[in-house]
Amino acid sequence: MSLHDDLTSVQRRLDDLMRCVARLDEHAGDTLDMRRVRATADHLRDSLALLQESVPAAADRRTLEIVSIPDAPYDRGLWADAEDEGLGSPYRHAP
């Protein structure tokens, strides 16, 4: 799925949640727990709206850069005095 499809899917499910919370509110009344559920659902809706606004901008900034790697061998001088990973220096004994 693409990012747009995922965000659309989450938005649909959040709309369903908001409708269910509204129906539950009719049955439960204005209790402390119901206010907490409404506040949490509203916060989730606001957070998703902020995400939808910020994600396309971040996705547009992302570009792929192709780096060509030459087939020529590397200069051996690049590894002068380098230690072999896991074996230590060639002048010392391996653990």
PDB file of N, CA, C and O in Angstrom, chain B, residues numbered from 101:
ATOM      1  N   MET B 101       0.830  -1.183   0.000  1.00  0.00           N
ATOM      2  CA  MET B 101       0.000   0.000   0.000  1.00  0.00           C
ATOM      3  C   MET B 101       0.875   1.247   0.000  1.00  0.00           C
ATOM      4  O   MET B 101       1.954   1.267   0.593  1.00  0.00           O
ATOM      5  N   SER B 102       0.403   2.262  -0.659  1.00  0.00           N
ATOM      6  CA  SER B 102       1.141   3.518  -0.655  1.00  0.00           C
ATOM      7  C   SER B 102       0.810   4.307   0.607  1.00  0.00           C
ATOM      8  O   SER B 102      -0.137   3.993   1.328  1.00  0.00           O
ATOM      9  N   LEU B 103       1.590   5.307   0.849  1.00  0.00           N
ATOM     10  CA  LEU B 103       1.365   6.157   2.018  1.00  0.00           C
ATOM     11  C   LEU B 103      -0.002   6.811   1.951  1.00  0.00           C
ATOM     12  O   LEU B 103      -0.702   6.897   2.960  1.00  0.00           O
ATOM     13  N   HIS B 104      -0.387   7.270   0.774  1.00  0.00           N
ATOM     14  CA  HIS B 104      -1.694   7.901   0.606  1.00  0.00           C
ATOM     15  C   HIS B 104      -2.819   6.903   0.926  1.00  0.00           C
ATOM     16  O   HIS B 104      -3.795   7.258   1.588  1.00  0.00           O
ATOM     17  N   ASP B 105      -2.679   5.662   0.455  1.00  0.00           N
ATOM     18  CA  ASP B 105      -3.690   4.633   0.746  1.00  0.00           C
ATOM     19  C   ASP B 105      -3.781   4.347   2.232  1.00  0.00           C
ATOM     20  O   ASP B 105      -4.877   4.191   2.771  1.00  0.00           O
ATOM     21  N   ASP B 106      -2.630   4.277   2.900  1.00  0.00           N
ATOM     22  CA  ASP B 106      -2.622   4.028   4.343  1.00  0.00           C
ATOM     23  C   ASP B 106      -3.295   5.159   5.110  1.00  0.00           C
ATOM     24  O   ASP B 106      -4.085   4.913   6.022  1.00  0.00           O
ATOM     25  N   LEU B 107      -2.985   6.392   4.742  1.00  0.00           N
ATOM     26  CA  LEU B 107      -3.601   7.528   5.429  1.00  0.00           C
ATOM     27  C   LEU B 107      -5.106   7.579   5.182  1.00  0.00           C
ATOM     28  O   LEU B 107      -5.867   7.922   6.086  1.00  0.00           O
ATOM     29  N   THR B 108      -5.542   7.244   3.974  1.00  0.00           N
ATOM     30  CA  THR B 108      -6.971   7.213   3.661  1.00  0.00           C
ATOM     31  C   THR B 108      -7.669   6.130   4.467  1.00  0.00           C
ATOM     32  O   THR B 108      -8.773   6.335   4.971  1.00  0.00           O
ATOM     33  N   SER B 109      -7.025   4.977   4.588  1.00  0.00           N
ATOM     34  CA  SER B 109      -7.594   3.876   5.361  1.00  0.00           C
ATOM     35  C   SER B 109      -7.733   4.250   6.842  1.00  0.00           C
ATOM     36  O   SER B 109      -8.754   3.968   7.469  1.00  0.00           O
ATOM     37  N   VAL B 110      -6.710   4.878   7.380  1.00  0.00           N
ATOM     38  CA  VAL B 110      -6.773   5.316   8.784  1.00  0.00           C
ATOM     39  C   VAL B 110      -7.859   6.366   8.959  1.00  0.00           C
ATOM     40  O   VAL B 110      -8.577   6.352   9.959  1.00  0.00           O
ATOM     41  N   GLN B 111      -7.989   7.274   8.003  1.00  0.00           N
ATOM     42  CA  GLN B 111      -9.020   8.312   8.093  1.00  0.00           C
ATOM     43  C   GLN B 111     -10.415   7.689   8.097  1.00  0.00           C
ATOM     44  O   GLN B 111     -11.280   8.112   8.864  1.00  0.00           O
ATOM     45  N   ARG B 112     -10.637   6.687   7.243  1.00  0.00           N
ATOM     46  CA  ARG B 112     -11.951   6.024   7.213  1.00  0.00           C
ATOM     47  C   ARG B 112     -12.255   5.349   8.542  1.00  0.00           C
ATOM     48  O   ARG B 112     -13.365   5.456   9.063  1.00  0.00           O
ATOM     49  N   ARG B 113     -11.276   4.661   9.081  1.00  0.00           N
ATOM     50  CA  ARG B 113     -11.481   3.978  10.356  1.00  0.00           C
ATOM     51  C   ARG B 113     -11.695   4.967  11.499  1.00  0.00           C
ATOM     52  O   ARG B 113     -12.474   4.707  12.416  1.00  0.00           O
ATOM     53  N   LEU B 114     -11.005   6.096  11.438  1.00  0.00           N
ATOM     54  CA  LEU B 114     -11.189   7.124  12.451  1.00  0.00           C
ATOM     55  C   LEU B 114     -12.577   7.740  12.346  1.00  0.00           C
ATOM     56  O   LEU B 114     -13.190   8.050  13.367  1.00  0.00           O
ATOM     57  N   ASP B 115     -13.081   7.923  11.134  1.00  0.00           N
ATOM     58  CA  ASP B 115     -14.455   8.419  10.955  1.00  0.00           C
ATOM     59  C   ASP B 115     -15.456   7.440  11.548  1.00  0.00           C
ATOM     60  O   ASP B 115     -16.426   7.849  12.186  1.00  0.00           O
ATOM     61  N   ASP B 116     -15.223   6.139  11.338  1.00  0.00           N
ATOM     62  CA  ASP B 116     -16.084   5.115  11.944  1.00  0.00           C
ATOM     63  C   ASP B 116     -16.026   5.195  13.463  1.00  0.00           C
ATOM     64  O   ASP B 116     -17.052   5.099  14.137  1.00  0.00           O
ATOM     65  N   LEU B 117     -14.829   5.369  13.996  1.00  0.00           N
ATOM     66  CA  LEU B 117     -14.671   5.486  15.445  1.00  0.00           C
ATOM     67  C   LEU B 117     -15.431   6.691  15.976  1.00  0.00           C
ATOM     68  O   LEU B 117     -16.093   6.600  17.009  1.00  0.00           O
ATOM     69  N   MET B 118     -15.344   7.818  15.281  1.00  0.00           N
ATOM     70  CA  MET B 118     -16.038   9.018  15.748  1.00  0.00           C
ATOM     71  C   MET B 118     -17.554   8.816  15.746  1.00  0.00           C
ATOM     72  O   MET B 118     -18.249   9.284  16.648  1.00  0.00           O
ATOM     73  N   ARG B 119     -18.069   8.107  14.715  1.00  0.00           N
ATOM     74  CA  ARG B 119     -19.511   7.817  14.697  1.00  0.00           C
ATOM     75  C   ARG B 119     -19.900   6.904  15.855  1.00  0.00           C
ATOM     76  O   ARG B 119     -20.941   7.104  16.480  1.00  0.00           O
ATOM     77  N   CYS B 120     -19.071   5.907  16.142  1.00  0.00           N
ATOM     78  CA  CYS B 120     -19.362   4.990  17.257  1.00  0.00           C
ATOM     79  C   CYS B 120     -19.306   5.714  18.595  1.00  0.00           C
ATOM     80  O   CYS B 120     -20.121   5.456  19.481  1.00  0.00           O
ATOM     81  N   VAL B 121     -18.348   6.618  18.740  1.00  0.00           N
ATOM     82  CA  VAL B 121     -18.252   7.395  19.978  1.00  0.00           C
ATOM     83  C   VAL B 121     -19.484   8.278  20.135  1.00  0.00           C
ATOM     84  O   VAL B 121     -19.985   8.437  21.248  1.00  0.00           O
ATOM     85  N   ALA B 122     -19.979   8.849  19.055  1.00  0.00           N
ATOM     86  CA  ALA B 122     -21.180   9.690  19.126  1.00  0.00           C
ATOM     87  C   ALA B 122     -22.392   8.861  19.544  1.00  0.00           C
ATOM     88  O   ALA B 122     -23.197   9.312  20.359  1.00  0.00           O
ATOM     89  N   ARG B 123     -22.528   7.652  18.995  1.00  0.00           N
ATOM     90  CA  ARG B 123     -23.648   6.782  19.392  1.00  0.00           C
ATOM     91  C   ARG B 123     -23.518   6.351  20.838  1.00  0.00           C
ATOM     92  O   ARG B 123     -24.507   6.303  21.570  1.00  0.00           O
ATOM     93  N   LEU B 124     -22.300   6.038  21.249  1.00  0.00           N
ATOM     94  CA  LEU B 124     -22.074   5.650  22.638  1.00  0.00           C
ATOM     95  C   LEU B 124     -22.382   6.801  23.583  1.00  0.00           C
ATOM     96  O   LEU B 124     -22.893   6.595  24.684  1.00  0.00           O
ATOM     97  N   ASP B 125     -22.070   8.000  23.149  1.00  0.00           N
ATOM     98  CA  ASP B 125     -22.332   9.188  23.950  1.00  0.00           C
ATOM     99  C   ASP B 125     -23.830   9.358  24.205  1.00  0.00           C
ATOM    100  O   ASP B 125     -24.238   9.801  25.279  1.00  0.00           O
ATOM    101  N   GLU B 126     -24.651   8.998  23.203  1.00  0.00           N
ATOM    102  CA  GLU B 126     -26.110   9.084  23.385  1.00  0.00           C
ATOM    103  C   GLU B 126     -26.586   8.127  24.472  1.00  0.00           C
ATOM    104  O   GLU B 126     -27.515   8.444  25.214  1.00  0.00           O
ATOM    105  N   HIS B 127     -25.964   6.974  24.568  1.00  0.00           N
ATOM    106  CA  HIS B 127     -26.387   5.971  25.550  1.00  0.00           C
ATOM    107  C   HIS B 127     -25.759   6.197  26.922  1.00  0.00           C
ATOM    108  O   HIS B 127     -26.426   6.020  27.941  1.00  0.00           O
ATOM    109  N   ALA B 128     -24.489   6.586  26.958  1.00  0.00           N
ATOM    110  CA  ALA B 128     -23.773   6.694  28.226  1.00  0.00           C
ATOM    111  C   ALA B 128     -24.029   8.024  28.926  1.00  0.00           C
ATOM    112  O   ALA B 128     -23.959   8.107  30.152  1.00  0.00           O
ATOM    113  N   GLY B 129     -24.319   9.040  28.167  1.00  0.00           N
ATOM    114  CA  GLY B 129     -24.544  10.346  28.776  1.00  0.00           C
ATOM    115  C   GLY B 129     -23.240  11.072  29.022  1.00  0.00           C
ATOM    116  O   GLY B 129     -22.173  10.617  28.610  1.00  0.00           O
ATOM    117  N   ASP B 130     -23.333  12.191  29.688  1.00  0.00           N
ATOM    118  CA  ASP B 130     -22.175  13.050  29.913  1.00  0.00           C
ATOM    119  C   ASP B 130     -21.495  12.675  31.217  1.00  0.00           C
ATOM    120  O   ASP B 130     -21.626  13.376  32.221  1.00  0.00           O
ATOM    121  N   THR B 131     -20.766  11.561  31.198  1.00  0.00           N
ATOM    122  CA  THR B 131     -20.024  11.123  32.383  1.00  0.00           C
ATOM    123  C   THR B 131     -18.555  11.475  32.196  1.00  0.00           C
ATOM    124  O   THR B 131     -18.121  11.838  31.102  1.00  0.00           O
ATOM    125  N   LEU B 132     -17.805  11.361  33.275  1.00  0.00           N
ATOM    126  CA  LEU B 132     -16.383  11.650  33.218  1.00  0.00           C
ATOM    127  C   LEU B 132     -15.671  10.710  32.235  1.00  0.00           C
ATOM    128  O   LEU B 132     -14.827  11.151  31.454  1.00  0.00           O
ATOM    129  N   ASP B 133     -16.009   9.438  32.275  1.00  0.00           N
ATOM    130  CA  ASP B 133     -15.377   8.471  31.376  1.00  0.00           C
ATOM    131  C   ASP B 133     -15.721   8.769  29.912  1.00  0.00           C
ATOM    132  O   ASP B 133     -14.869   8.645  29.032  1.00  0.00           O
ATOM    133  N   MET B 134     -16.961   9.157  29.663  1.00  0.00           N
ATOM    134  CA  MET B 134     -17.376   9.458  28.292  1.00  0.00           C
ATOM    135  C   MET B 134     -16.677  10.712  27.784  1.00  0.00           C
ATOM    136  O   MET B 134     -16.309  10.781  26.611  1.00  0.00           O
ATOM    137  N   ARG B 135     -16.491  11.699  28.648  1.00  0.00           N
ATOM    138  CA  ARG B 135     -15.754  12.902  28.248  1.00  0.00           C
ATOM    139  C   ARG B 135     -14.310  12.560  27.921  1.00  0.00           C
ATOM    140  O   ARG B 135     -13.722  13.118  26.994  1.00  0.00           O
ATOM    141  N   ARG B 136     -13.745  11.638  28.690  1.00  0.00           N
ATOM    142  CA  ARG B 136     -12.370  11.208  28.433  1.00  0.00           C
ATOM    143  C   ARG B 136     -12.269  10.503  27.078  1.00  0.00           C
ATOM    144  O   ARG B 136     -11.317  10.735  26.332  1.00  0.00           O
ATOM    145  N   VAL B 137     -13.238   9.645  26.754  1.00  0.00           N
ATOM    146  CA  VAL B 137     -13.245   8.944  25.468  1.00  0.00           C
ATOM    147  C   VAL B 137     -13.392   9.949  24.329  1.00  0.00           C
ATOM    148  O   VAL B 137     -12.683   9.852  23.327  1.00  0.00           O
ATOM    149  N   ARG B 138     -14.306  10.916  24.468  1.00  0.00           N
ATOM    150  CA  ARG B 138     -14.477  11.941  23.438  1.00  0.00           C
ATOM    151  C   ARG B 138     -13.203  12.752  23.246  1.00  0.00           C
ATOM    152  O   ARG B 138     -12.806  13.034  22.115  1.00  0.00           O
ATOM    153  N   ALA B 139     -12.563  13.127  24.349  1.00  0.00           N
ATOM    154  CA  ALA B 139     -11.341  13.930  24.268  1.00  0.00           C
ATOM    155  C   ALA B 139     -10.216  13.138  23.584  1.00  0.00           C
ATOM    156  O   ALA B 139      -9.458  13.686  22.783  1.00  0.00           O
ATOM    157  N   THR B 140     -10.120  11.861  23.907  1.00  0.00           N
ATOM    158  CA  THR B 140      -9.088  11.031  23.288  1.00  0.00           C
ATOM    159  C   THR B 140      -9.345  10.858  21.794  1.00  0.00           C
ATOM    160  O   THR B 140      -8.413  10.928  20.994  1.00  0.00           O
ATOM    161  N   ALA B 141     -10.593  10.634  21.414  1.00  0.00           N
ATOM    162  CA  ALA B 141     -10.945  10.491  19.997  1.00  0.00           C
ATOM    163  C   ALA B 141     -10.687  11.795  19.250  1.00  0.00           C
ATOM    164  O   ALA B 141     -10.192  11.767  18.123  1.00  0.00           O
ATOM    165  N   ASP B 142     -11.011  12.926  19.851  1.00  0.00           N
ATOM    166  CA  ASP B 142     -10.748  14.224  19.228  1.00  0.00           C
ATOM    167  C   ASP B 142      -9.244  14.458  19.072  1.00  0.00           C
ATOM    168  O   ASP B 142      -8.787  14.975  18.053  1.00  0.00           O
ATOM    169  N   HIS B 143      -8.492  14.074  20.089  1.00  0.00           N
ATOM    170  CA  HIS B 143      -7.036  14.222  20.024  1.00  0.00           C
ATOM    171  C   HIS B 143      -6.457  13.359  18.900  1.00  0.00           C
ATOM    172  O   HIS B 143      -5.554  13.789  18.181  1.00  0.00           O
ATOM    173  N   LEU B 144      -6.975  12.158  18.756  1.00  0.00           N
ATOM    174  CA  LEU B 144      -6.521  11.272  17.683  1.00  0.00           C
ATOM    175  C   LEU B 144      -6.847  11.864  16.309  1.00  0.00           C
ATOM    176  O   LEU B 144      -6.032  11.797  15.389  1.00  0.00           O
ATOM    177  N   ARG B 145      -8.039  12.440  16.179  1.00  0.00           N
ATOM    178  CA  ARG B 145      -8.427  13.074  14.919  1.00  0.00           C
ATOM    179  C   ARG B 145      -7.505  14.253  14.592  1.00  0.00           C
ATOM    180  O   ARG B 145      -7.083  14.420  13.447  1.00  0.00           O
ATOM    181  N   ASP B 146      -7.196  15.069  15.605  1.00  0.00           N
ATOM    182  CA  ASP B 146      -6.301  16.207  15.395  1.00  0.00           C
ATOM    183  C   ASP B 146      -4.890  15.742  15.037  1.00  0.00           C
ATOM    184  O   ASP B 146      -4.236  16.337  14.181  1.00  0.00           O
ATOM    185  N   SER B 147      -4.426  14.684  15.689  1.00  0.00           N
ATOM    186  CA  SER B 147      -3.084  14.165  15.407  1.00  0.00           C
ATOM    187  C   SER B 147      -2.995  13.621  13.989  1.00  0.00           C
ATOM    188  O   SER B 147      -1.986  13.815  13.312  1.00  0.00           O
ATOM    189  N   LEU B 148      -4.034  12.946  13.538  1.00  0.00           N
ATOM    190  CA  LEU B 148      -4.032  12.427  12.181  1.00  0.00           C
ATOM    191  C   LEU B 148      -4.051  13.567  11.166  1.00  0.00           C
ATOM    192  O   LEU B 148      -3.398  13.477  10.126  1.00  0.00           O
ATOM    193  N   ALA B 149      -4.778  14.618  11.448  1.00  0.00           N
ATOM    194  CA  ALA B 149      -4.814  15.773  10.546  1.00  0.00           C
ATOM    195  C   ALA B 149      -3.426  16.414  10.442  1.00  0.00           C
ATOM    196  O   ALA B 149      -3.000  16.803   9.354  1.00  0.00           O
ATOM    197  N   LEU B 150      -2.726  16.521  11.569  1.00  0.00           N
ATOM    198  CA  LEU B 150      -1.374  17.073  11.545  1.00  0.00           C
ATOM    199  C   LEU B 150      -0.432  16.168  10.758  1.00  0.00           C
ATOM    200  O   LEU B 150       0.426  16.645  10.015  1.00  0.00           O
ATOM    201  N   LEU B 151      -0.598  14.869  10.925  1.00  0.00           N
ATOM    202  CA  LEU B 151       0.240  13.924  10.183  1.00  0.00           C
ATOM    203  C   LEU B 151      -0.015  14.021   8.690  1.00  0.00           C
ATOM    204  O   LEU B 151       0.923  13.997   7.893  1.00  0.00           O
ATOM    205  N   GLN B 152      -1.278  14.131   8.307  1.00  0.00           N
ATOM    206  CA  GLN B 152      -1.605  14.239   6.892  1.00  0.00           C
ATOM    207  C   GLN B 152      -1.023  15.514   6.280  1.00  0.00           C
ATOM    208  O   GLN B 152      -0.655  15.529   5.106  1.00  0.00           O
ATOM    209  N   GLU B 153      -0.943  16.567   7.063  1.00  0.00           N
ATOM    210  CA  GLU B 153      -0.373  17.820   6.556  1.00  0.00           C
ATOM    211  C   GLU B 153       1.145  17.737   6.429  1.00  0.00           C
ATOM    212  O   GLU B 153       1.723  18.301   5.500  1.00  0.00           O
ATOM    213  N   SER B 154       1.783  17.043   7.349  1.00  0.00           N
ATOM    214  CA  SER B 154       3.247  17.036   7.369  1.00  0.00           C
ATOM    215  C   SER B 154       3.869  15.952   6.505  1.00  0.00           C
ATOM    216  O   SER B 154       4.968  16.149   5.987  1.00  0.00           O
ATOM    217  N   VAL B 155       3.213  14.828   6.334  1.00  0.00           N
ATOM    218  CA  VAL B 155       3.811  13.708   5.602  1.00  0.00           C
ATOM    219  C   VAL B 155       4.043  14.016   4.126  1.00  0.00           C
ATOM    220  O   VAL B 155       5.137  13.736   3.637  1.00  0.00           O
ATOM    221  N   PRO B 156       3.096  14.569   3.393  1.00  0.00           N
ATOM    222  CA  PRO B 156       3.390  14.839   1.977  1.00  0.00           C
ATOM    223  C   PRO B 156       4.564  15.794   1.795  1.00  0.00           C
ATOM    224  O   PRO B 156       5.342  15.639   0.854  1.00  0.00           O
ATOM    225  N   ALA B 157       4.700  16.759   2.662  1.00  0.00           N
ATOM    226  CA  ALA B 157       5.815  17.688   2.551  1.00  0.00           C
ATOM    227  C   ALA B 157       7.134  16.962   2.774  1.00  0.00           C
ATOM    228  O   ALA B 157       8.109  17.223   2.068  1.00  0.00           O
ATOM    229  N   ALA B 158       7.177  16.067   3.732  1.00  0.00           N
ATOM    230  CA  ALA B 158       8.402  15.307   4.005  1.00  0.00           C
ATOM    231  C   ALA B 158       8.674  14.325   2.883  1.00  0.00           C
ATOM    232  O   ALA B 158       9.833  14.105   2.531  1.00  0.00           O
ATOM    233  N   ALA B 159       7.635  13.726   2.312  1.00  0.00           N
ATOM    234  CA  ALA B 159       7.820  12.762   1.228  1.00  0.00           C
ATOM    235  C   ALA B 159       8.315  13.455  -0.037  1.00  0.00           C
ATOM    236  O   ALA B 159       9.069  12.860  -0.806  1.00  0.00           O
ATOM    237  N   ASP B 160       7.907  14.696  -0.265  1.00  0.00           N
ATOM    238  CA  ASP B 160       8.350  15.434  -1.444  1.00  0.00           C
ATOM    239  C   ASP B 160       9.826  15.804  -1.348  1.00  0.00           C
ATOM    240  O   ASP B 160      10.516  15.887  -2.364  1.00  0.00           O
ATOM    241  N   ARG B 161      10.311  16.027  -0.121  1.00  0.00           N
ATOM    242  CA  ARG B 161      11.698  16.414   0.062  1.00  0.00           C
ATOM    243  C   ARG B 161      12.651  15.249  -0.171  1.00  0.00           C
ATOM    244  O   ARG B 161      13.824  15.446  -0.487  1.00  0.00           O
ATOM    245  N   ARG B 162      12.137  14.038  -0.011  1.00  0.00           N
ATOM    246  CA  ARG B 162      12.975  12.859  -0.146  1.00  0.00           C
ATOM    247  C   ARG B 162      13.239  12.565  -1.618  1.00  0.00           C
ATOM    248  O   ARG B 162      12.311  12.312  -2.386  1.00  0.00           O
ATOM    249  N   THR B 163      14.483  12.600  -1.996  1.00  0.00           N
ATOM    250  CA  THR B 163      14.846  12.260  -3.363  1.00  0.00           C
ATOM    251  C   THR B 163      15.943  11.211  -3.319  1.00  0.00           C
ATOM    252  O   THR B 163      16.745  11.164  -2.385  1.00  0.00           O
ATOM    253  N   LEU B 164      15.962  10.387  -4.325  1.00  0.00           N
ATOM    254  CA  LEU B 164      16.979   9.354  -4.400  1.00  0.00           C
ATOM    255  C   LEU B 164      18.182   9.888  -5.155  1.00  0.00           C
ATOM    256  O   LEU B 164      18.053  10.509  -6.210  1.00  0.00           O
ATOM    257  N   GLU B 165      19.330   9.638  -4.605  1.00  0.00           N
ATOM    258  CA  GLU B 165      20.563  10.061  -5.252  1.00  0.00           C
ATOM    259  C   GLU B 165      21.303   8.805  -5.688  1.00  0.00           C
ATOM    260  O   GLU B 165      21.581   7.927  -4.871  1.00  0.00           O
ATOM    261  N   ILE B 166      21.617   8.723  -6.948  1.00  0.00           N
ATOM    262  CA  ILE B 166      22.331   7.572  -7.473  1.00  0.00           C
ATOM    263  C   ILE B 166      23.826   7.843  -7.356  1.00  0.00           C
ATOM    264  O   ILE B 166      24.333   8.850  -7.849  1.00  0.00           O
ATOM    265  N   VAL B 167      24.512   6.931  -6.699  1.00  0.00           N
ATOM    266  CA  VAL B 167      25.948   7.050  -6.517  1.00  0.00           C
ATOM    267  C   VAL B 167      26.606   5.957  -7.342  1.00  0.00           C
ATOM    268  O   VAL B 167      26.343   4.772  -7.141  1.00  0.00           O
ATOM    269  N   SER B 168      27.447   6.354  -8.255  1.00  0.00           N
ATOM    270  CA  SER B 168      28.132   5.342  -9.069  1.00  0.00           C
ATOM    271  C   SER B 168      29.393   4.895  -8.349  1.00  0.00           C
ATOM    272  O   SER B 168      30.133   5.709  -7.797  1.00  0.00           O
ATOM    273  N   ILE B 169      29.625   3.601  -8.362  1.00  0.00           N
ATOM    274  CA  ILE B 169      30.801   3.022  -7.719  1.00  0.00           C
ATOM    275  C   ILE B 169      31.698   2.501  -8.830  1.00  0.00           C
ATOM    276  O   ILE B 169      31.273   1.655  -9.618  1.00  0.00           O
ATOM    277  N   PRO B 170      32.910   2.981  -8.906  1.00  0.00           N
ATOM    278  CA  PRO B 170      33.792   2.565  -9.997  1.00  0.00           C
ATOM    279  C   PRO B 170      34.194   1.094  -9.849  1.00  0.00           C
ATOM    280  O   PRO B 170      34.250   0.559  -8.742  1.00  0.00           O
ATOM    281  N   ASP B 171      34.469   0.460 -10.979  1.00  0.00           N
ATOM    282  CA  ASP B 171      34.902  -0.931 -10.981  1.00  0.00           C
ATOM    283  C   ASP B 171      36.397  -1.065 -10.711  1.00  0.00           C
ATOM    284  O   ASP B 171      36.883  -2.166 -10.452  1.00  0.00           O
ATOM    285  N   ALA B 172      37.115   0.022 -10.769  1.00  0.00           N
ATOM    286  CA  ALA B 172      38.553  -0.006 -10.539  1.00  0.00           C
ATOM    287  C   ALA B 172      38.841  -0.357  -9.081  1.00  0.00           C
ATOM    288  O   ALA B 172      38.073   0.014  -8.193  1.00  0.00           O
ATOM    289  N   PRO B 173      39.947  -1.073  -8.825  1.00  0.00           N
ATOM    290  CA  PRO B 173      40.273  -1.420  -7.436  1.00  0.00           C
ATOM    291  C   PRO B 173      40.613  -0.166  -6.621  1.00  0.00           C
ATOM    292  O   PRO B 173      41.121   0.826  -7.145  1.00  0.00           O
ATOM    293  N   TYR B 174      40.316  -0.250  -5.333  1.00  0.00           N
ATOM    294  CA  TYR B 174      40.613   0.872  -4.435  1.00  0.00           C
ATOM    295  C   TYR B 174      42.113   0.957  -4.186  1.00  0.00           C
ATOM    296  O   TYR B 174      42.837  -0.031  -4.307  1.00  0.00           O
ATOM    297  N   ASP B 175      42.554   2.132  -3.843  1.00  0.00           N
ATOM    298  CA  ASP B 175      43.944   2.347  -3.491  1.00  0.00           C
ATOM    299  C   ASP B 175      44.216   1.637  -2.162  1.00  0.00           C
ATOM    300  O   ASP B 175      43.509   1.868  -1.182  1.00  0.00           O
ATOM    301  N   ARG B 176      45.238   0.774  -2.125  1.00  0.00           N
ATOM    302  CA  ARG B 176      45.568   0.025  -0.912  1.00  0.00           C
ATOM    303  C   ARG B 176      45.988   0.962   0.228  1.00  0.00           C
ATOM    304  O   ARG B 176      45.917   0.584   1.397  1.00  0.00           O
ATOM    305  N   GLY B 177      46.410   2.140  -0.099  1.00  0.00           N
ATOM    306  CA  GLY B 177      46.811   3.110   0.915  1.00  0.00           C
ATOM    307  C   GLY B 177      45.654   3.554   1.806  1.00  0.00           C
ATOM    308  O   GLY B 177      45.871   4.060   2.907  1.00  0.00           O
ATOM    309  N   LEU B 178      44.439   3.367   1.334  1.00  0.00           N
ATOM    310  CA  LEU B 178      43.274   3.739   2.156  1.00  0.00           C
ATOM    311  C   LEU B 178      43.193   2.912   3.428  1.00  0.00           C
ATOM    312  O   LEU B 178      42.647   3.356   4.437  1.00  0.00           O
ATOM    313  N   TRP B 179      43.750   1.686   3.369  1.00  0.00           N
ATOM    314  CA  TRP B 179      43.653   0.790   4.511  1.00  0.00           C
ATOM    315  C   TRP B 179      44.969   0.664   5.263  1.00  0.00           C
ATOM    316  O   TRP B 179      45.126  -0.241   6.083  1.00  0.00           O
ATOM    317  N   ALA B 180      45.901   1.538   5.002  1.00  0.00           N
ATOM    318  CA  ALA B 180      47.177   1.491   5.719  1.00  0.00           C
ATOM    319  C   ALA B 180      46.930   1.738   7.201  1.00  0.00           C
ATOM    320  O   ALA B 180      46.206   2.663   7.570  1.00  0.00           O
ATOM    321  N   ASP B 181      47.517   0.929   8.028  1.00  0.00           N
ATOM    322  CA  ASP B 181      47.413   1.027   9.494  1.00  0.00           C
ATOM    323  C   ASP B 181      45.995   0.792  10.015  1.00  0.00           C
ATOM    324  O   ASP B 181      45.690   1.149  11.152  1.00  0.00           O
ATOM    325  N   ALA B 182      45.133   0.199   9.201  1.00  0.00           N
ATOM    326  CA  ALA B 182      43.784  -0.119   9.661  1.00  0.00           C
ATOM    327  C   ALA B 182      43.783  -1.500  10.300  1.00  0.00           C
ATOM    328  O   ALA B 182      44.553  -2.375   9.903  1.00  0.00           O
ATOM    329  N   GLU B 183      42.926  -1.688  11.279  1.00  0.00           N
ATOM    330  CA  GLU B 183      42.831  -2.981  11.940  1.00  0.00           C
ATOM    331  C   GLU B 183      41.739  -3.802  11.288  1.00  0.00           C
ATOM    332  O   GLU B 183      40.710  -3.265  10.878  1.00  0.00           O
ATOM    333  N   ASP B 184      41.962  -5.111  11.192  1.00  0.00           N
ATOM    334  CA  ASP B 184      40.929  -6.012  10.688  1.00  0.00           C
ATOM    335  C   ASP B 184      39.865  -6.160  11.757  1.00  0.00           C
ATOM    336  O   ASP B 184      40.175  -6.450  12.912  1.00  0.00           O
ATOM    337  N   GLU B 185      38.627  -5.964  11.379  1.00  0.00           N
ATOM    338  CA  GLU B 185      37.537  -6.039  12.339  1.00  0.00           C
ATOM    339  C   GLU B 185      37.452  -7.449  12.919  1.00  0.00           C
ATOM    340  O   GLU B 185      37.361  -8.432  12.185  1.00  0.00           O
ATOM    341  N   GLY B 186      37.482  -7.526  14.216  1.00  0.00           N
ATOM    342  CA  GLY B 186      37.350  -8.805  14.895  1.00  0.00           C
ATOM    343  C   GLY B 186      38.667  -9.532  15.102  1.00  0.00           C
ATOM    344  O   GLY B 186      38.732 -10.443  15.927  1.00  0.00           O
ATOM    345  N   LEU B 187      39.727  -9.158  14.374  1.00  0.00           N
ATOM    346  CA  LEU B 187      41.006  -9.844  14.516  1.00  0.00           C
ATOM    347  C   LEU B 187      42.063  -8.955  15.157  1.00  0.00           C
ATOM    348  O   LEU B 187      43.077  -9.463  15.637  1.00  0.00           O
ATOM    349  N   GLY B 188      41.858  -7.673  15.177  1.00  0.00           N
ATOM    350  CA  GLY B 188      42.825  -6.784  15.759  1.00  0.00           C
ATOM    351  C   GLY B 188      43.923  -6.448  14.767  1.00  0.00           C
ATOM    352  O   GLY B 188      43.815  -6.750  13.579  1.00  0.00           O
ATOM    353  N   SER B 189      44.938  -5.846  15.244  1.00  0.00           N
ATOM    354  CA  SER B 189      46.053  -5.423  14.397  1.00  0.00           C
ATOM    355  C   SER B 189      46.848  -6.643  13.920  1.00  0.00           C
ATOM    356  O   SER B 189      46.915  -7.641  14.637  1.00  0.00           O
ATOM    357  N   PRO B 190      47.441  -6.588  12.744  1.00  0.00           N
ATOM    358  CA  PRO B 190      48.225  -7.734  12.271  1.00  0.00           C
ATOM    359  C   PRO B 190      49.468  -7.985  13.128  1.00  0.00           C
ATOM    360  O   PRO B 190      50.054  -9.065  13.055  1.00  0.00           O
ATOM    361  N   TYR B 191      49.873  -7.022  13.925  1.00  0.00           N
ATOM    362  CA  TYR B 191      51.059  -7.179  14.769  1.00  0.00           C
ATOM    363  C   TYR B 191      50.734  -7.735  16.152  1.00  0.00           C
ATOM    364  O   TYR B 191      51.636  -8.033  16.935  1.00  0.00           O
ATOM    365  N   ARG B 192      49.467  -7.870  16.442  1.00  0.00           N
ATOM    366  CA  ARG B 192      49.061  -8.414  17.743  1.00  0.00           C
ATOM    367  C   ARG B 192      48.353  -9.731  17.504  1.00  0.00           C
ATOM    368  O   ARG B 192      47.941 -10.029  16.383  1.00  0.00           O
ATOM    369  N   HIS B 193      48.214 -10.506  18.543  1.00  0.00           N
ATOM    370  CA  HIS B 193      47.533 -11.782  18.425  1.00  0.00           C
ATOM    371  C   HIS B 193      46.035 -11.579  18.537  1.00  0.00           C
ATOM    372  O   HIS B 193      45.569 -10.709  19.273  1.00  0.00           O
ATOM    373  N   ALA B 194      45.286 -12.387  17.802  1.00  0.00           N
ATOM    374  CA  ALA B 194      43.824 -12.353  17.886  1.00  0.00           C
ATOM    375  C   ALA B 194      43.404 -12.916  19.237  1.00  0.00           C
ATOM    376  O   ALA B 194      44.100 -13.767  19.791  1.00  0.00           O
ATOM    377  N   PRO B 195      42.308 -12.471  19.760  1.00  0.00           N
ATOM    378  CA  PRO B 195      41.850 -12.948  21.073  1.00  0.00           C
ATOM    379  C   PRO B 195      41.512 -14.423  21.061  1.00  0.00           C
ATOM    380  O   PRO B 195      41.113 -14.973  22.087  1.00  0.00           O
TER     381      PRO B 195
END
